[in-house]
Amino acid sequence: MKAVIIDGGFGLENLQFADRPDPEPGPGQVLLRMKAASLNFRDLLTVRGLYNPRQPLPLIPCSDGVGEVIGLGDGVTRLAAGDRVCPIFAQDWLAGTPHRDQVRSTLGGPLDGTLAELMVVNAESVVKVPAYLTDEEAAALPCAAVTAWTALVTEGEIQAGDTVLVQGTGGVSLFALLIARLHGARVIITSSSDDKLVRAKDLGASDGINYVSEPEWGKIARQLTDKVGVDHVVEVGGAATLDQSLRAIRVGGRISIIGVLSGVQATIPLTAILMSNVRLQGILVGHRASFEALCRALAQASARPVIDSTFALADVRAAFEHMAAGAHFGKICIRIDQQSQ
Ligand SMILES: NC(=O)c1ccc[n+]([C@@H]2O[C@H](COP(=O)([O-])OP(=O)(O)OC[C@H]3O[C@@H](n4cnc5c(N)ncnc54)[C@H](OP(=O)(O)O)[C@@H]3O)[C@@H](O)[C@H]2O)c1
């Protein structure tokens, strides 16, 4: 089978194609013919050696993808040939609070990921995806959508009538917008682009703030809630955004610490957290049970992920470069089963 690997050093220039022996499913495992994958910012950091510089190479990158079950190992009853499934992000985290080994069982580093024609995974470590979704839409779910679901639903206990502040218009953020709207919540969204804000409003955001032209966007968000503050912040910016998030949040609100797009070391006023009873909740994607709940909710509403673009596997480097350029709106996907290599 053909796979994309990062080898000989980190960097997009070291993405290459490799021929690997076709894998065989062992007891309790399934063989998947992969159809599509999607990129997350983490995958870009991984390929550049910035996510885990000690990651052994070669590595098949990317955590997210969808495939069809084409082989069953001994003892597998949970799935059948022909099922269309997504491998879960942390392969061993099925439900509950994770232990250390479970959060280390992640695809696309340290484990080989989804950019391969064939993949063997444990039958327990996949989720069947709704039939109405295209392969690209299904491939968009495992990391970004589950992260947004965990932040707002599993941990965030979102209620109808809540106000959610969503930062930026990347993968996690547009899923947060979708999930918040499915729950009857209001969404205030930020972006560096006025055009993207218009598109986000078309998807249901009530208000948009350009975080470049309005660096005090946290204050503006608070004003938009009659100075009460928002109930949730989906915090993907990191070091440069947490201060404004603390300005936007209401007393007793929750900030989901998800991303570090602007850096990992933040200086934050601790009094702003304690005086307002704010909860800072670290989020690491989520477990299989959250993924399954997400799929049920999407299917009830026939809701679709926002797909920015789809690249052929042969153009994998261009797909990563597209993400690095930051002009995307929603998910960047890669078609695996229609390659021209
Ligand atoms: N903890 C977890 O489990 C988890 C899971 C998934 C992702 N993440 C992290 O979450 C972040 C987003 O991931 P993603 O895959 O959604 O990325 P993505 O699709 O590449 O989205 C990036 C978007 O974020 C916005 N952005 C960039 N810098 C920003 C800033 N300083 N303030 C506000 N928005 C900013 C930009 O939106 P505009 O173009 O609209 O300005 C950009 O398009 C990354 O740091 C990623 O590592 C964490």
The ligand as a Gaussian input file, in Angstrom:
#p B3LYP/6-31G(d) Opt

LIG

0 1
 N       -6.667000      20.836000      22.724000
 C       -7.170000      20.119000      21.720000
 O       -7.686000      19.039000      21.900000
 C       -7.109000      20.675000      20.337000
 C       -7.827000      20.066000      19.308000
 C       -7.822000      20.662000      18.036000
 C       -7.090000      21.809000      17.835000
 N       -6.372000      22.347000      18.853000
 C       -5.630000      23.586000      18.678000
 O       -6.574000      24.605000      18.390000
 C       -5.995000      25.551000      17.514000
 C       -6.861000      25.659000      16.253000
 O       -6.780000      24.437000      15.568000
 P       -7.531000      24.244000      14.173000
 O       -7.163000      22.893000      13.681000
 O       -8.946000      24.640000      14.298000
 O       -6.740000      25.323000      13.309000
 P       -7.073000      25.969000      11.911000
 O       -8.192000      25.276000      11.246000
 O       -5.785000      26.114000      11.196000
 O       -7.621000      27.409000      12.345000
 C       -6.785000      28.474000      12.563000
 C       -7.633000      29.740000      12.619000
 O       -7.508000      30.321000      13.909000
 C       -7.626000      31.702000      13.813000
 N       -6.545000      32.354000      14.550000
 C       -5.223000      32.334000      14.303000
 N       -4.563000      33.102000      15.178000
 C       -5.506000      33.606000      16.000000
 C       -5.486000      34.497000      17.076000
 N       -4.333000      35.026000      17.522000
 N       -6.656000      34.813000      17.674000
 C       -7.821000      34.279000      17.248000
 N       -7.911000      33.446000      16.213000
 C       -6.765000      33.118000      15.608000
 C       -7.582000      32.075000      12.361000
 O       -8.917000      32.451000      12.005000
 P       -9.189000      33.704000      11.063000
 O       -8.563000      33.347000       9.745000
 O      -10.669000      33.794000      11.025000
 O       -8.546000      34.899000      11.709000
 C       -7.158000      30.789000      11.671000
 O       -7.739000      30.622000      10.411000
 C       -4.561000      25.076000      17.270000
 O       -3.704000      25.681000      18.220000
 C       -4.649000      23.596000      17.533000
 O       -3.412000      23.034000      17.871000
 C       -6.366000      21.792000      20.098000

